[in-house]
Amino acid sequence: MAFVAALTSPSFLALSTCLLTFARAPEVQNHLSVEPGQPAALTCRTSSNITVKVVEWIRPGLDPKYVFLYRNRQVDRLNQHPSFRNRVELKDQQMKDGDVSVTLTNVTVNDTGTYECYVRNSNTPPPPQFITSINLTIRASGGGAGDISDGGDKAAGNKRGYVAPLISLLLLLLLFVSIIY
């Protein structure tokens, strides 16, 4: 009976609301490995029933940072990094079902790095929201073209996205222990 009372207490309800508001699922970083000269499919999906207003594919550290930029209902090549001009296209020009994936053609070792996808839909205010990141590796040869694996950046530990759920879990555990004892 005390447990049920504790679960319905105002402090528990307030903490639960806070935890649900700030906790989010961990972000997954995809790893893609292709051979030089081959295309690289950089996959990104958003909600399928919402109009896409802006799509940004960036590579942190570049200036300009845009690998691909779609806004005002058209591809913006003026603000695209010169090394990606005429090499990056939307997989689906109509972006059906929220597919804002792009294909990078004729990859070289210089294309190795992390690519991030950001999207602004008709229901989201600026700036565009982070969707996913892909760590692209250009390998010398061997293995299957386009090998993809999920599960985080093993070298860096990919801690992004795990802090809020971890803190939430600890707070919930502390609250539970304090109620019982």
N, C-alpha and C positions, 0 to 999 in steps of 0.2 A: 504494500500500500504506500509506503514511504517513497518507493521508487517511482510509482505513477505520479505522486504528488510532486516529486522533484522534476519529472519530465514536463510537467505543466506549469511549473513555477515561472514567474515573469523573467527572472534572471536567465533561466535555461532557454526560454523562448527567444529572448533578446540575443543571447550568445549564438543560438542556432541560426537566427536570421542573419547575424553578422557573418558567421562562417559560410553560409550558403551564398552570401553576396560577394565575398572576397575570394573564396576558394574557387579554383578552376582546374580543369583537367590539365595534366601535364602536356606541354607541347612536344610533338614528335619531330625530330629532325631526320629527314630521309637522307640516305646515302646513295649516290648514283655513280657508277663507274662505267666509262665508255672508252673506246679506242680513238686515237687521233683520226680526224677526217670523218668520223661517224656523227650522226645527229644525237642530241641529248634531249629527251623529253622531260621537261621540268613540270611536274604535276601540281596543280592547285585547284581546289574546288571550294565554292561558297554555296550559300543557300540557293536551291534551284528555283524557287518561286519569287525571287526578287530581282529587279532590274539592276544590272551592274553599271555603276557610274564611272568608276575609276579602277584601273588595274595597274599596279606598280610591281615590276620585278626589278629588284635592285641587287647590287653586289656591294656590300659595305667596303669602303676604302677607295672606291672608284670616284672620279670626278670628271664629268657628271656621273652620278650614281646609278642612273637608269640603264638597265639592260633592255627593258621593254616598258613602254608607258602608253596606256590607253586612257584618254579622257576626252570630253566633249564629243563623244560618239565617233572618235577616230584615233588611229595610232599616231602618237606624237614622236616623230623621228628627229625633230629639231633638238630635243632635250635628251636624246639617247646617246650613250657613250659611243664614240666613233668605231670602236673595235667590234661593236655588235650590230652596226647598221647593215641591213640586207642579210642578216643571219638569224634573226629571231622573228617568229610568226606565232600568232595564236593558233592553237590546235584546232579550235572551232571558232570561226569568225563570228558566229551568232551567240557564242557563249551559252549554249543550251545547257540546261540542268546545272547551271552555276560553274561550268567547266571553263576556268581561266588559265588552263595550262598553256605553256608555250614550248616550241621546239627550237633549240639552238642548233644550227647546222654547221658542218665542217669544223668541229671542235679541235682546239689545239691545247697544248700544255698550258698556255697562258690563260685558258678558260677555267683552270682548276680553282676552286674556291667555294664559298658559301653564297647561295642565292636565296633571297627572301621574297615572298609573295605577300602583297598587301592589297586589300580590296575595299572600296567604298561602295555600298549598295544604296538603293533609293531610301532605305530606312535608317542608315547610319550617318551621323554627322561627320564632318571632316575632323581629323585626318583619316585616311584609309586605315583599316584595321589589319593587324598582322594575322596571316592565315597559316603559313608554313614556311619552313626553310629546307633547302636541299644542299647537301655537301657534295659537290661534283668533283670527281677525280678522273683525270685522264691517264689511262694506263698504257704502257708500251705495247703489250699484246697479250693474247691468251684470255681465257675466261669468256663467259657469254656477254655479248654486247648488251648494254643497258641493265646490268645487274643492279637491283635496288634492294636495300635492306632498311628496315625501320628500327627504332629503338634507342635513339640518342647518340650523341657524339661520344664515343668510347674514350677518345683521347682527352677531351675536355670535361667529360663527366656530364655534360648537358644539364646543368642545374636549373636552367631557366624554366619557370613554371611550376617548380616543386616546393618553393618556399611557403607560399600561402597555404596549400593543403597540409603541409607538415605542421605549421604553427597552429592551424585549425584543429588538427588531430590532437596535438599536445594540450591545447586549451580545453577541448572536450574531455580528454582524459582527466585533467586536473579537476574540472567541474564534477565529473562523475565520482572521483575519489573523495572529494570534499563533501559530497552529498551522502555517500555511504558511511563515512566515518565521521 
